[in-house]
């Protein structure tokens, strides 16, 4: 025999021809390949397309089932019968092929064979933390362990102590029981037809652990051990980021089987000086420790805890929260700790700002009166005594208390103004509240000999912002007017509407390119001559800027004149003379609306006048 397995047709032909020519001298062989013989088989039962099929003589049961469209939902995968001449010659279990890749039972077909797919047998379903959740047809499998094996086994997250079985009892009613499969007895539990099993996952929460969040270098979950204190968690090397608030570290804690929320705070500065004492509290499993950053709002960080406290509040136990507002670094609402005092609320607020009035603060307290109405009481707090450790002044807090830290009277942050140009000592000058421009100029040494006070430019940031708002309003209004003109032009096309639309679009472009200046017109010579006089002098604001240019000798003529240019200033000439020096007015000039813009920004309308 000539082995040909694995060879191509060309390779087989050459091998046979060579062998014949060597063994039978003078004989030539012709090698051809005939068409493979087909045969007819019958596929019946619970398949999608039952009937007779002509298939290859080398086909197997799985090939025939594929041609029939596969087994339908009510067909059995475990008891497929192969019948030959009226007798069952083999029973085929497709689970061996589908789950284990075993083809030994996939018999080769012969002509007139019949493949019968009977209805599905006993089934059981399994869902949850298994690798192949599905409804399985049971063959020899009758135990819970065998069903789990069919499903590919348990996932690593499966809770072996809690497998729920839903079954039909003898009274034809649904019943539920819980099975512990961590023991052999649980895996040996007998199954019934129609059982549904659910393998639950283990709980997401980690029991013997504490969680660290906030302004720390390594936030996350840490192992809890008996006797563990806050110092073990936070006083390790480089545990805290720079600018961490050591004065207020918040601990969220779950109490009792109901897991009610309670909070506590820690002063890490005291912990550092006395580790292992009452200032260094013991941690409990599931504690969450929150570290805050100095000077940053904490509202979003504590909102979740406040929401939990709000949810568990009742009439007998009101919402456990207190508020602090005013001159503190982190104002807001904070959880009310057991035995919390005013000093603790000051720590929660990040401490006092430099502008805080430390002599007195107002504590607003709400309570329900005898008639059931809400009453308000205001208690004065000596903040300085509280910070000094006076327990008598450090009052205990109650739910809904509000502590207001006042601002020091007449307190203001540093106000700065800038003098630029022809002053003896230009630069940025800090000013006090109410100080005037003349006073600052005097502090700057006065003006230089080359100063041109009449042309000074005084700008203010507040005016710049207001100008920007007005320009935005004007821009919106102009766009609306242009849109209205465009509609009118479309309805009544005439030259006037087109001209107005063109002018409006030109103005809109100019308006978009206009930058707000924030200029305030001041009479600097009068201010210098009458310093402090409210008729002339200006009280300064933060960000004010005065630019004093060098003396100028030019007069500029612009607009509808024959030749717009600048002329040397001559005190003997008036407005009309300068216009004549520029060639006079054009035919389009509006003689009634000629105006003069002074060097200090003032506008002078009217008739001919001297400069």
C-alpha positions in Angstrom: 0.0 0.0 0.0 1.0 3.6 -0.7 0.4 6.0 2.3 -1.1 9.2 1.0 -2.4 10.9 4.2 -1.5 14.6 4.3 -0.3 14.8 0.7 -1.8 16.9 -2.1 -3.3 15.4 -5.2 -0.2 16.4 -7.2 2.2 14.7 -4.7 0.1 11.5 -4.7 0.1 11.3 -8.5 3.9 11.7 -8.7 4.4 9.1 -6.0 2.2 6.5 -7.6 3.6 7.0 -11.1 7.2 6.8 -9.9 6.5 3.6 -7.9 4.8 1.9 -10.9 7.6 2.8 -13.3 10.2 1.3 -11.0 8.3 -1.9 -10.2 6.6 -2.5 -13.6 9.1 -1.7 -16.3 7.5 -0.5 -19.5 4.2 0.3 -17.8 2.7 3.7 -17.6 0.2 4.7 -14.9 -2.6 7.3 -15.3 -3.8 8.6 -11.9 -7.1 10.5 -11.8 -9.5 11.5 -8.9 -13.2 10.5 -9.1 -16.0 12.4 -7.4 -16.6 11.5 -3.8 -19.6 9.2 -3.4 -22.7 10.7 -1.7 -25.3 9.1 0.4 -28.7 9.9 1.9 -29.5 10.2 5.6 -32.5 11.2 7.5 -32.5 13.8 10.3 -35.7 13.9 12.4 -36.9 15.1 15.8 -36.2 18.4 17.5 -34.0 20.0 14.8 -34.7 23.3 13.0 -34.9 21.7 9.5 -35.8 18.0 9.7 -35.7 16.0 6.5 -33.6 13.8 4.1 -30.1 15.1 3.2 -27.6 14.0 0.6 -24.2 14.2 2.2 -20.7 13.0 1.7 -19.9 9.4 2.5 -17.3 10.6 4.9 -19.7 12.7 7.0 -20.3 12.2 10.7 -23.3 12.9 13.0 -22.1 16.5 13.8 -21.9 17.3 10.1 -25.4 16.2 9.5 -26.8 18.1 12.4 -25.0 21.2 11.1 -26.8 20.8 7.7 -30.2 20.6 9.4 -29.7 24.0 11.1 -28.8 22.6 14.5 -30.9 21.4 17.4 -33.8 23.7 18.5 -34.5 24.8 22.1 -36.6 21.8 22.9 -34.1 19.3 21.6 -31.8 17.1 23.7 -28.0 17.5 23.4 -27.4 14.5 25.6 -29.4 11.6 24.0 -29.1 11.9 20.3 -29.9 8.5 18.7 -28.2 7.1 15.6 -30.5 4.4 14.0 -29.4 2.0 11.4 -31.9 -0.5 9.9 -34.4 0.3 12.6 -32.0 -0.3 15.5 -30.3 2.2 17.7 -26.6 1.7 17.1 -25.3 4.6 19.2 -26.5 7.3 21.6 -24.5 10.5 21.3 -23.9 13.0 24.0 -22.9 16.3 22.4 -21.7 17.7 25.8 -18.6 15.6 25.5 -17.8 17.4 22.2 -19.0 20.9 23.2 -17.5 21.0 26.7 -14.5 18.7 26.4 -13.7 18.5 22.7 -14.2 14.7 22.7 -15.0 13.4 19.2 -14.9 9.7 19.9 -18.7 9.4 20.0 -19.2 11.3 16.8 -19.9 8.3 14.6 -19.4 8.1 10.9 -22.6 7.8 8.9 -23.7 5.2 6.4 -26.4 5.3 3.7 -30.0 5.5 5.0 -29.0 6.2 8.6 -31.5 8.0 10.7 -30.5 10.7 13.3 -33.2 11.2 15.9 -33.1 14.1 18.3 -35.5 13.5 21.1 -37.0 16.2 23.4 -34.8 17.7 26.1 -34.5 15.8 29.3 -34.2 17.0 32.9 -32.7 20.5 33.2 -31.3 22.7 35.9 -30.1 26.4 35.7 -27.1 28.0 37.3 -26.3 31.7 37.4 -24.0 34.1 39.1 -20.4 33.6 39.9 -19.7 30.6 37.7 -17.7 30.5 34.5 -20.5 29.4 32.2 -23.9 30.4 33.6 -26.6 28.6 31.6 -29.5 26.1 31.6 -28.0 22.6 31.5 -29.5 19.3 30.5 -28.7 16.7 33.1 -27.4 13.3 32.0 -25.9 11.2 34.8 -25.3 14.4 36.8 -27.6 14.6 39.8 -25.6 16.6 42.4 -24.9 20.3 42.9 -21.2 19.8 42.5 -21.6 18.0 39.1 -23.8 20.9 37.9 -21.0 23.4 38.9 -18.5 21.3 37.1 -20.7 21.5 33.9 -20.7 25.3 34.3 -16.9 25.3 34.3 -16.4 25.8 38.0 -16.7 28.7 40.3 -15.2 32.1 39.8 -12.7 33.3 42.3 -15.2 35.9 43.6 -17.9 33.3 44.4 -19.3 33.1 47.9 -19.2 29.4 48.7 -21.1 29.9 51.9 -24.2 31.3 50.1 -25.6 29.5 47.1 -29.3 30.0 46.7 -31.5 27.2 45.2 -35.0 27.8 43.9 -36.9 24.5 43.4 -40.4 23.1 43.0 -41.6 21.3 46.1 -44.1 18.5 46.5 -46.9 21.0 46.8 -46.0 22.3 43.3 -44.9 25.6 44.8 -41.6 27.4 44.5 -39.3 27.2 47.5 -35.9 28.7 48.2 -33.1 27.4 50.4 -29.5 28.4 50.9 -26.7 25.8 50.6 -23.1 26.0 51.9 -20.9 24.4 49.2 -17.7 25.0 51.1 -18.3 21.5 52.7 -18.7 18.2 50.8 -22.2 17.8 52.0 -23.2 21.0 50.2 -21.7 19.8 46.9 -23.5 16.5 47.2 -26.9 18.1 47.4 -29.3 16.3 45.1 -30.9 18.2 42.2 -34.4 18.2 41.0 -35.9 18.9 37.6 -36.3 22.7 37.1 -33.9 23.8 39.9 -32.4 27.3 39.6 -29.2 28.0 41.4 -27.6 31.4 42.1 -24.0 31.7 43.2 -23.6 35.0 44.9 -20.4 37.0 44.9 -18.4 37.8 48.0 -19.1 41.2 49.5 -17.3 44.1 48.0 -16.5 45.6 51.4 -13.2 44.6 53.0 -13.9 43.9 56.7 -10.5 44.1 58.5 -9.3 47.2 56.7 -9.3 51.0 57.0 -9.5 53.4 54.1 -7.3 56.5 53.7 -8.4 59.3 51.4 -7.6 63.0 50.6 -4.4 64.9 50.6 -2.0 62.0 51.2 0.7 60.4 49.1 -0.8 56.9 49.1 -4.6 56.9 49.3 -6.2 53.5 49.4 -7.1 50.5 51.7 -4.8 49.5 54.5 -4.8 46.4 56.7 -6.4 46.9 60.1 -4.9 45.3 63.2 -6.1 45.3 66.8 -4.6 48.2 68.6 -4.0 50.2 65.4 -4.1 54.0 66.0 -4.2 57.0 63.7 -0.5 57.6 64.2 0.2 54.1 62.7 -1.6 55.2 59.6 -0.5 58.8 59.1 2.7 59.4 61.0 4.7 57.1 58.8 7.4 58.6 56.6 6.0 60.8 53.8 2.4 59.8 54.4 1.1 63.3 54.0 1.4 65.7 51.1 2.7 69.2 51.5 0.1 71.7 52.9 -1.9 68.9 54.6 -4.1 70.3 57.3 -2.8 68.7 60.5 -5.4 70.4 62.6 -8.5 68.6 61.3 -8.5 64.9 60.1 -11.9 63.4 59.8 -12.8 59.8 60.7 -16.0 58.2 59.3 -17.1 55.3 61.4 -19.9 52.7 61.3 -21.5 51.8 64.6 -23.4 48.6 65.5 -25.2 46.0 63.4 -27.2 48.8 61.8 -23.9 50.4 60.7 -25.1 53.9 61.7 -22.6 56.6 60.7 -20.6 58.5 63.3 -17.7 60.9 62.9 -14.7 61.9 64.9 -11.9 64.3 64.2 -8.2 64.3 65.1 -5.6 67.0 65.7 -2.5 65.5 64.2 -0.3 68.2 65.9 -1.4 66.8 69.3 -1.0 63.2 68.0 2.6 64.0 67.0 3.4 65.3 70.5 1.6 62.5 72.4 1.3 59.4 70.3 -0.4 56.4 71.9 -2.5 58.6 74.2 -6.1 59.6 74.1 -5.2 62.3 71.6 -4.2 59.4 69.3 -7.5 57.4 68.9 -7.8 53.7 68.1 -9.0 52.9 64.7 -11.8 50.4 64.0 -12.5 48.1 61.0 -14.1 49.9 58.1 -13.0 53.3 59.3 -12.4 55.9 56.6 -9.8 58.6 57.3 -10.0 61.8 55.4 -7.1 64.3 55.2 -7.7 67.8 53.9 -5.6 70.4 52.2 -5.0 73.8 53.8 -7.0 76.7 52.3 -9.1 74.5 50.0 -12.9 74.1 50.3 -13.9 70.9 51.9 -17.6 71.0 51.0 -17.5 68.3 48.3 -15.3 66.0 50.4 -17.7 66.0 53.4 -20.9 66.1 51.3 -21.2 62.3 51.2 -20.9 62.0 55.0 -23.4 64.8 55.5 -25.9 63.1 53.1 -25.5 59.8 55.2 -26.1 61.7 58.4 -29.1 63.5 56.9 -30.6 60.1 55.8 -30.4 58.6 59.3 -31.7 61.7 61.1 -35.0 61.4 63.0 -37.2 63.6 65.2 -35.5 62.1 68.3 -32.0 62.4 66.8 -31.8 65.5 64.5 -29.4 66.0 61.7 -25.9 65.9 63.3 -24.3 68.9 61.6 -23.0 72.4 62.5 -21.9 75.3 60.3 -19.1 77.9 60.3 -19.0 80.9 58.1 -17.1 84.2 57.8 -13.4 84.7 58.2 -12.1 81.1 58.2 -10.1 79.3 55.6 -12.7 76.6 54.8 -16.3 77.8 55.7 -19.1 75.3 55.3 -21.3 72.7 57.0 -19.4 70.0 59.0 -20.5 66.7 60.7 -21.3 67.2 64.4 -19.0 64.9 66.5 -20.0 63.6 69.9 -19.1 66.2 72.5 -18.0 68.6 69.8 -17.2 72.2 71.0 -16.6 75.6 69.4 -12.9 75.0 69.2 -13.4 71.8 67.2 -15.6 73.6 64.7 -12.8 76.2 64.3 -10.4 73.4 63.5 -12.9 72.0 61.0 -13.1 75.4 59.3 -9.4 75.5 58.7 -8.7 78.1 61.4 -9.0 81.9 61.4 -8.0 84.2 58.6 -5.7 87.1 59.4 -8.8 89.3 59.0 -10.8 87.5 61.6 -12.1 89.4 64.6 -10.9 87.2 67.4 -12.5 89.0 70.3 -16.1 88.0 69.6 -18.0 85.7 67.3 -21.8 84.9 67.0 -23.1 81.5 67.7 -26.7 81.1 66.3 -28.6 78.3 67.9 -32.0 76.9 66.9 -34.4 75.0 69.1 -38.0 74.0 69.3 -40.0 76.1 71.8 -42.8 75.0 74.2 -45.4 75.8 71.5 -43.6 73.7 68.9 -42.3 76.8 67.0 -38.7 77.2 66.0 -36.8 79.7 68.2 -33.5 81.4 67.6 -30.8 82.3 70.2 -27.6 84.1 69.5 -24.7 83.5 71.9 -21.6 85.7 71.9 -18.4 83.6 71.8 -15.0 84.9 73.1 -12.9 83.4 70.3 -9.6 84.4 71.8 -10.5 82.6 75.1 -11.5 79.5 73.1 -8.1 79.5 71.3 -6.4 79.9 74.6 -7.9 76.8 75.9 -10.6 78.2 78.2 -13.1 75.4 78.6 -15.7 77.8 80.0 -15.7 79.8 76.8 -15.5 76.7 74.6 -19.2 75.9 74.6 -20.5 72.4 73.5 -22.2 72.5 70.2 -25.8 71.3 69.3 -27.3 70.2 66.0 -27.8 73.1 63.5 -25.5 75.5 65.3 -24.0 78.2 63.1 -20.8 80.0 64.1 -20.2 83.3 62.4 -16.6 84.7 62.5 -16.7 88.4 62.0 -14.3 90.5 60.0 -12.0 93.1 61.7 -13.6 96.5 61.3 -12.0 98.6 58.5 -10.0 95.6 57.4 -8.8 95.5 53.8 -6.3 93.5 51.9 -3.4 95.4 50.6 -4.5 98.1 48.1 -1.9 99.0 45.4 -1.9 101.7 42.8 0.7 102.2 40.0 2.3 105.5 38.9 3.9 105.5 35.5 5.7 108.1 33.5 6.8 111.6 34.6 6.8 111.3 38.4 10.1 111.4 40.3 9.7 107.9 41.7 7.4 105.9 39.5 6.3 102.4 40.7 3.6 100.5 42.6 2.5 102.1 45.9 0.5 100.5 48.7 -2.3 102.8 49.8 -4.6 102.9 52.8 -8.4 103.0 52.5 -9.6 106.5 51.6 -6.2 107.8 50.5 -6.4 110.2 47.5 -4.4 110.5 44.3 -2.8 113.8 45.3 -1.4 112.1 48.5 0.2 109.3 46.5 1.7 111.7 44.0 3.2 113.7 46.9 4.7 110.4 48.3 6.1 109.7 44.9 8.1 113.0 44.9 5.8 115.0 42.7 6.0 115.5 39.0 9.1 116.0 36.9 9.9 119.1 35.0 8.9 117.4 31.7 5.5 116.2 33.0 2.4 117.0 31.0 -0.3 116.7 33.8 -3.0 117.9 31.4 -2.5 114.7 29.3 -2.5 112.2 32.2 -4.4 109.0 31.8 -6.1 107.5 34.9 -7.6 104.0 34.5 -9.6 101.9 37.0 -10.2 98.2 36.8 -13.8 98.5 38.0 -14.6 100.9 35.2 -12.9 98.6 32.6 -15.1 95.7 33.7 -18.2 97.9 33.5 -17.2 99.2 30.0 -16.8 95.6 28.9 -20.3 94.8 30.1 -21.8 97.8 28.3 -19.9 97.0 25.1 -21.3 93.4 25.3 -24.9 94.8 25.7 -24.4 97.2 22.8 -22.9 94.5 20.6 -26.0 92.3 21.2 -28.4 95.1 20.5 -26.6 96.1 17.3 -26.6 92.5 16.0 -30.4 92.4 16.7 -30.9 95.7 14.8 -28.8 94.4 11.8 -30.8 91.3 11.7 -34.0 93.4 11.6 -32.6 95.5 8.8 -31.7 92.4 6.8 -35.3 91.2 7.1 -36.6 94.6 6.0 -34.2 94.6 3.1 -35.4 91.2 1.9 -39.1 92.4 2.1 -38.6 95.8 0.6 -35.4 96.0 -1.4 -34.4 99.7 -1.6 -31.2 101.7 -1.4 -31.8 103.1 2.1 -32.2 99.7 3.7 -29.0 98.5 2.0 -27.1 101.5 3.1 -28.2 101.3 6.7 -27.3 97.6 6.7 -23.8 98.3 5.4 -23.3 101.1 8.0 -24.5 98.8 10.8 -22.2 96.0 9.8 -19.3 98.4 9.7 -20.2 99.6 13.2 -20.4 96.1 14.4 -16.9 95.3 13.2 -15.6 98.5 14.9 -17.4 97.5 18.1 -15.9 94.0 18.1 -12.4 95.5 17.8 -12.9 98.0 20.6 -11.1 97.3 23.8 -12.5 98.6 27.1 -10.1 101.2 28.7 -11.7 102.0 32.1 -10.5 105.6 31.8 -11.6 108.1 34.4 -11.2 111.8 33.4 -9.3 113.7 36.1 -8.0 117.2 36.3 -4.5 116.5 37.5 -3.3 120.1 37.7 -6.3 120.9 40.0 -5.6 117.8 42.1 -1.9 118.9 42.6 -3.0 122.4 43.4 -5.7 121.3 45.8 -4.6 118.0 47.3 -7.4 116.3 49.4 -10.1 118.7 48.0 -13.0 116.4 47.3 -14.0 118.7 44.4 -10.9 117.6 42.5 -9.1 114.8 44.2 -9.9 111.1 43.7 -10.1 108.4 46.3 -8.1 105.5 45.2 -9.1 101.8 44.7 -7.0 98.7 44.3 -5.5 98.4 40.8 -5.8 102.1 39.9 -3.1 103.3 37.4 -2.0 106.8 36.5 0.1 107.4 33.4 1.7 110.9 33.1 3.2 111.5 29.7 6.0 113.9 28.8 5.0 117.4 27.6 3.4 117.4 24.2 3.4 120.2 21.6 1.0 118.7 19.0 -2.7 119.3 18.2 -4.3 116.6 16.1 -7.1 117.4 13.7 -9.2 114.3 12.6 -12.4 113.5 10.8 -14.1 115.3 7.9 -11.3 117.8 7.1 -9.4 118.1 3.8 -6.1 116.8 5.3 -6.1 115.1 8.7 -2.8 115.8 10.4 -1.1 117.2 13.5 0.0 120.8 14.1 2.4 122.4 16.6 0.5 123.9 19.5 0.1 127.7 19.4 -1.8 129.2 22.4 -3.0 132.0 20.2 -5.0 129.7 17.8 -8.5 128.4 18.4 -10.4 125.5 17.1 -11.4 127.0 13.7 -7.9 128.1 13.0 -6.6 124.6 13.4 -9.3 123.3 11.1 -8.3 125.9 8.4 -4.7 124.8 8.8 -5.9 121.3 7.8 -7.6 122.5 4.6 -11.0 123.2 6.1 -14.1 121.1 6.3 -15.2 118.6 3.6 -18.7 118.8 2.1 -19.8 115.9 4.3 -18.7 117.6 7.6 -21.4 118.3 10.2 -20.5 121.8 11.4 -22.9 121.7 14.4 -21.2 118.6 15.9 -17.6 119.5 15.9 -16.0 118.6 19.3 -12.7 118.7 21.1 -11.1 115.9 23.0 -8.8 117.2 25.6 -5.5 115.5 26.4 -7.0 114.3 29.8 -9.9 112.6 27.9 -12.5 115.3 28.6 -14.8 116.1 25.6 -15.7 119.8 24.9 -18.5 120.3 22.4 -19.6 123.7 21.1 -18.5 126.7 19.1 -15.1 128.0 18.2 -12.8 128.3 21.2 -9.2 128.7 22.1 -7.2 125.6 23.3 
